[in-house]
Structure formats: structure tokens, C-alpha cells
Amino acid sequence: MIFKVLYQEESKEVPVRERTTSTYVEAETERQVRTKLADRNLNIEYVQALNEDHLEYEKKSEDFKVENI
């Protein structure tokens, strides 16, 4: 399953929409996603599982790239 992760670059940074970044991670559960990203010092705001329709929409974006962790 592919998850979309919304985060801030620094773990102590206050979430501000204009500085929120996203990435895509393949994992079985949200917990696995958080575990895989734990060593990156990110302030994870939200982890969203993508259904097939939403995934197809995201793939149309030029920024779409699934992280290989």
C-alpha cells in the first residue's frame, strides 16, 4: 500500500501549511511508515493511506515519487 506523508523538515518546527512537504512511502501499515521515517528527524503531521483512485490522481503530479526505504 502507498501512503502519503505530510511533514515539516525539522522535528521541532511548528506546522505551517506553506512549509509542509509531502512524500510517498510504500508500507503495510501507518506504523511501518512512521518507523521507516523515524531516523530522518521529521515532524510528521499526517499519514494518509491512498486508495486506488487517489493514488492514480497523485501519480499525475510531477512530484510523485515513492520513497525506497
Phi, psi and omega in degrees: 000145178259134178243142173261127182245123176258131186206166171256149184297326182248137184295334181265002181283136177287133180299124175229126186307320183294339180251008179285135180243157178230154174214165181240133183229138176265127180197172179274324184221165176297323179300318177297321178299310181297322178294317180296328183264359186302325183278001184266358177059045180258152172262093183283121180274315189203139175240121185239123174287133182261125174281175186302315181295316180294321178297317178298321177296313181296326180297338179286344180284142178290343180271358183289121176202124180278127179293139175257094184248000000 
